[in-house]
């Protein structure tokens, strides 16, 4: 087990109500991202969380969601349905 393996197992930022999202990145990209976070004085977790929040709060996501809901089949009203 090398340092990277230990680093992956030790997650001091995990709190109640959080879930793990594990991704695979090219090594060079991960190292540059880690360096970016260190230079900014933040964590990789915080940066990813902020980017995901921006994505799901974007107009693009809202439009994709609305389009998907409009394209989904409507439930048929059957006998006895309110």
C-alpha positions in Angstrom: 0.0 0.0 0.0 1.5 3.3 -1.0 0.8 6.8 0.1 -1.9 7.4 -2.5 -3.8 4.3 -1.2 -3.6 5.5 2.4 -4.7 9.0 1.2 -7.8 7.4 -0.4 -8.7 5.5 2.7 -8.3 8.4 5.1 -11.1 10.9 4.5 -11.1 13.5 7.3 -13.8 15.6 5.5 -16.5 12.9 5.6 -19.4 14.0 7.7 -22.8 12.6 8.6 -25.2 13.0 5.7 -22.4 12.9 3.0 -21.9 10.2 0.4 -18.8 9.2 -1.4 -18.4 10.0 -5.1 -15.4 8.2 -6.5 -14.0 9.1 -9.9 -11.0 8.0 -12.0 -8.8 10.7 -13.5 -5.5 10.6 -15.4 -2.7 10.9 -12.9 -1.4 14.1 -14.3 -4.8 15.7 -14.2 -5.4 14.6 -10.6 -2.0 15.9 -9.5 -2.6 19.3 -11.2 -6.0 19.6 -9.6 -4.6 18.7 -6.2 -1.9 21.4 -6.7 -4.5 23.9 -7.7 -6.5 23.2 -4.5 -3.4 23.5 -2.3 -2.5 26.8 -3.9 -6.0 28.1 -3.4 -6.0 26.9 0.2 -9.0 24.6 -0.2 -9.7 20.9 -0.6 -10.4 18.9 -3.6 -13.8 17.9 -2.0 -14.8 21.6 -1.6 -13.9 22.5 -5.2 -15.8 19.5 -6.6 -18.8 20.2 -4.4 -18.9 23.8 -5.6 -18.6 22.8 -9.2 -21.4 20.2 -8.9 -23.6 22.8 -7.2 -23.0 25.3 -10.0 -23.8 22.6 -12.5 -27.1 21.5 -11.0 -28.2 25.1 -10.4 -27.5 26.1 -14.0 -30.1 27.1 -16.5 -28.7 24.3 -18.8 -29.5 21.6 -16.2 -32.9 23.1 -15.6 -33.6 23.0 -19.3 -32.4 19.4 -19.6 -34.6 18.4 -16.7 -37.6 20.2 -18.1 -37.1 18.7 -21.6 -36.8 15.3 -20.1 -40.0 15.7 -18.0 -41.9 17.0 -21.1 -40.7 14.0 -23.1 -41.6 11.4 -20.6 -44.8 9.5 -21.1 -47.8 10.9 -19.2 -49.5 8.5 -16.8 -52.9 7.3 -18.0 -55.9 8.0 -15.9 -57.6 4.7 -15.2 -60.8 3.8 -13.6 -60.8 4.6 -9.9 -58.0 7.1 -10.2 -58.6 10.3 -8.4 
